[in-house]
Amino acid sequence: MSEIVASHKKISRDEAINRILSSIAMEELALSHVINAEGEKIQYVIGTLDDNMPPQPATIEDVLRVNESVERTLEVATRKQMILTQKMTEALRASNMQGPPGPQGPKGDPGDLAARLVTAYEYEALSDEEKRRPGILWVVYPDDFFGVV
């Protein structure tokens, strides 16, 4: 069983959202167990739960009483499910609130990437090695193709 441990350690916003989503998943799992138990309760009373038969056959009053109990439990589970769905939607929809940008980093070396404009026909004439060169961007347009290589 999962154990929730209180921590005063700072966590990132993404980690907080992940924890919220994990808690929703655990509550969903718990609800599924409750719903399954309610189904088994009905099966037990009517005598269809595997080989587990009640000590004596259920009366109509027993069945109605269990049915009311199950109905109340399912109503609560349904309300809880609606709350969890809303909670999950809000967690997933949470905007990415960022602080002000930090200081500008140092200017990097511009590198030796050279670009030239080529037509589709010129592109086809390039060697495979030239076409695979890292950092190359080329755009394909039908007939009047121009690419940056």
C-alpha positions as CSV (number, residue, x, y, z in Angstrom):
1,M,0.0,0.0,0.0
2,S,1.3,3.5,-0.8
3,E,2.2,5.7,2.0
4,I,2.0,9.4,1.9
5,V,4.9,11.1,3.7
6,A,4.8,14.8,4.6
7,S,7.8,16.7,3.4
8,H,8.9,20.2,3.8
9,K,11.3,19.9,0.8
10,K,10.7,22.3,-2.0
11,I,9.3,20.6,-5.1
12,S,8.9,21.8,-8.7
13,R,5.5,22.8,-10.1
14,D,5.6,19.8,-12.4
15,E,6.3,17.5,-9.5
16,A,3.4,19.0,-7.5
17,I,1.1,18.4,-10.5
18,N,2.4,14.8,-10.8
19,R,1.7,14.2,-7.1
20,I,-1.8,15.6,-7.5
21,L,-2.5,13.3,-10.5
22,S,-1.0,10.3,-8.6
23,S,-3.3,11.0,-5.6
24,I,-6.3,11.1,-8.0
25,A,-5.2,7.8,-9.4
26,M,-5.0,6.3,-6.0
27,E,-8.5,7.6,-5.1
28,E,-9.8,6.2,-8.3
29,L,-8.3,2.8,-7.5
30,A,-9.9,3.0,-4.0
31,L,-13.3,3.8,-5.5
32,S,-13.0,0.8,-7.9
33,H,-12.5,-1.4,-4.8
34,V,-15.5,0.1,-3.1
35,I,-17.7,-0.4,-6.1
36,N,-16.5,-4.0,-6.5
37,A,-17.2,-4.7,-2.8
38,E,-20.7,-3.4,-3.3
39,G,-21.3,-5.7,-6.2
40,E,-20.0,-8.6,-4.1
41,K,-22.4,-7.6,-1.3
42,I,-25.3,-8.0,-3.6
43,Q,-24.0,-11.3,-5.0
44,Y,-23.6,-12.6,-1.5
45,V,-27.1,-11.7,-0.4
46,I,-28.7,-13.3,-3.5
47,G,-26.4,-16.3,-3.2
48,T,-24.4,-16.0,-6.4
49,L,-21.0,-15.1,-5.0
50,D,-18.9,-18.2,-5.9
51,D,-19.6,-20.9,-3.3
52,N,-20.2,-18.4,-0.5
53,M,-23.9,-18.8,0.4
54,P,-25.5,-16.7,3.2
55,P,-26.4,-18.8,6.3
56,Q,-30.1,-18.6,5.3
57,P,-31.8,-17.5,2.0
58,A,-32.3,-13.8,1.8
59,T,-35.8,-12.4,2.2
60,I,-37.1,-9.7,0.0
61,E,-36.6,-7.2,2.9
62,D,-32.9,-8.3,3.1
63,V,-32.4,-7.7,-0.6
64,L,-34.2,-4.3,-0.5
65,R,-32.1,-3.2,2.5
66,V,-28.8,-4.2,0.8
67,N,-30.0,-2.6,-2.4
68,E,-30.6,0.7,-0.5
69,S,-27.2,0.5,1.1
70,V,-25.5,-0.1,-2.2
71,E,-27.4,2.7,-3.8
72,R,-26.3,5.2,-1.1
73,T,-22.7,4.0,-1.5
74,L,-22.8,4.3,-5.3
75,E,-24.3,7.8,-5.0
76,V,-21.4,8.9,-2.8
77,A,-18.9,7.2,-5.1
78,T,-20.4,9.0,-8.1
79,R,-20.1,12.4,-6.4
80,K,-16.5,11.6,-5.5
81,Q,-15.9,10.6,-9.1
82,M,-17.2,13.9,-10.3
83,I,-15.0,15.8,-7.9
84,L,-11.9,13.7,-9.0
85,T,-12.7,14.4,-12.6
86,Q,-12.9,18.1,-12.0
87,K,-9.7,18.0,-9.9
88,M,-7.9,16.1,-12.7
89,T,-9.1,18.5,-15.4
90,E,-7.9,21.5,-13.4
91,A,-4.5,19.9,-12.6
92,L,-4.0,19.2,-16.3
93,R,-5.2,22.6,-17.4
94,A,-3.1,24.5,-14.9
95,S,-1.2,27.2,-16.6
96,N,2.6,27.2,-16.7
97,M,3.3,30.2,-14.4
98,Q,6.9,31.2,-14.9
99,G,8.8,33.9,-13.2
100,P,10.7,36.7,-14.9
101,P,13.5,35.6,-17.3
102,G,17.0,35.3,-15.9
103,P,20.0,37.2,-17.1
104,Q,21.2,36.8,-20.7
105,G,23.9,34.2,-21.1
106,P,27.2,34.8,-22.9
107,K,27.2,35.1,-26.7
108,G,28.2,31.8,-28.3
109,D,30.4,31.2,-31.3
110,P,28.3,31.5,-34.5
111,G,29.7,28.3,-35.8
112,D,30.6,27.4,-39.3
113,L,27.1,26.5,-40.7
114,A,26.8,28.1,-44.1
115,A,23.5,28.1,-45.9
116,R,22.7,28.5,-49.5
117,L,19.5,28.6,-51.5
118,V,19.0,25.7,-53.9
119,T,16.3,24.7,-56.3
120,A,14.8,21.2,-56.2
121,Y,17.0,20.2,-59.1
122,E,20.2,21.4,-57.4
123,Y,19.1,19.6,-54.2
124,E,18.8,16.3,-56.1
125,A,22.4,16.8,-57.4
126,L,23.8,17.1,-53.8
127,S,25.6,14.0,-52.5
128,D,23.9,11.9,-49.8
129,E,26.5,13.2,-47.3
130,E,25.6,16.8,-48.1
131,K,21.9,16.1,-47.7
132,R,22.5,14.4,-44.2
133,R,24.7,17.2,-42.9
134,P,23.5,18.2,-39.3
135,G,21.7,21.5,-39.0
136,I,20.5,21.5,-42.6
137,L,16.9,22.7,-43.1
138,W,15.2,22.3,-46.4
139,V,11.6,22.8,-47.3
140,V,9.8,21.0,-50.1
141,Y,7.4,22.9,-52.3
142,P,5.9,21.3,-55.4
143,D,7.5,22.5,-58.6
144,D,9.0,25.8,-57.3
145,F,10.9,24.1,-54.6
146,F,13.5,26.1,-52.8
147,G,15.4,24.7,-49.8
148,V,18.0,26.0,-47.4
149,V,21.1,23.8,-47.5
